[in-house]
Amino acid sequence: MLLREEGYDVLLADNGWMGMECYRREHPDVILLDVNMPVLDGIAVLELIRATDLKQPVIVLTDDINPETERHVRALGVSGFIVKGQPLRALMGALEDIFKDDPSDGSRAA
């Protein structure tokens, strides 16, 4: 709801597999990805995305504070790594960084 209030178009997926299907179908401007998801975890989703698109902006939101997890997803080239519970401004700042140089029509999908 908060992202919609900030002007973002938001697509939701209940699990990693549905998220991949949504990514393939909709090609969102940025992906907000949880590491711990049912069916297909976020690391597997990120690896599938990176197999075809090295530039897709992805922000990982997680409650997994394992340093190895963070190193692994950063090595896969994420735009941000945010531990759940951090202030909302951390997410908003990461999104602003992604869109600041975007010459699009102003609509943004997350």
N, C-alpha and C positions, 0 to 999 in steps of 0.2 A: 504494500500500500504506500509506503514511504517513497519508493522509487516512482510510482505512478504520480504521486503528488508533486514530485520534482520534474515531471514532464517526460519520463521514460515510458516507452511501450514495453510491457513486461510479458514474457512468455514463461510458463511454468511447466515443469516436468516432475512427475512423482518418483522417478528413479533414473538411474544412469542410462539405461537402454532407451527410455522415452526421451531423455535429454539428447542423446545422439540422434534419434529420429527427428527431433525438433530442430537440432542444428543443421542436419542435412536438408531439411525441408525449408526452413526459414532463413538461414544464413544471418543470424543476429549480428549486430555491430560489436557486441561484447558478450561474453559468457561469464556468469557468476556460477562457480562450481564448488560444491561441497565434496570433501574427500570421502566422507562416510555416507554412501548412498546404497540403497538396496539394488539388487539385480546386477548392476555393474557399477563398481566404485568409481569415485572421481578420478583417481590416478589412471585407471583403465580408459575412462572417457577421454582424459587429456592426451594419453598416448595415441588413441585412435584419431583424435583431432590433429595432433602433430604429424601423424603419418601422411596426411593429405594437405595440411595447411600450417605452415610454420609461423604465419603472421597473425592468425586469429587472436584478438585480444581475449585473454582469459584471466579472471580474478578468482583466486581460490579463497573461499570462506570456510573456515573449519574450526572445530574444537580440538583437533589433533595437534598437540603442541610438541610432538616428537621432532627434534631437530633433523633427523634423517628424512622424515616426510617432507619437511620444508626444503631441504637440500634437493631432494628428488624432483619435486614439482618445479622448483626454480631452474633446475637443469633442463627441464622440458620447456622452459621459456614462458613463464607466466608474467602477466602485467602487474600482478599484485598478489600478496599472500597476507590475508587478514585473519587473525584469530578471532573467533566469535566472542563477543563481549567487549571488544574494543568500541570506542565511540563511533557513532554513525558517520562522523566526519572523516574517519579513515577510509570508509568505502566511498563516500562522496568525493574525496580527494583523488582516489584512484580512478574513479570514473571521469572526473574532470581532466585528469592527465591524459587519459585515452582520447577524449573528445576535443581537447583544446586545439589540436591542429587539423581537425576533421572539417573539410569544406562542404559537408553535406547540407541538405535542406533544413536541418534543424530537428528532424525527427530522429529519435534515438531508441534503439531496441536493446534491451538487456534480457 
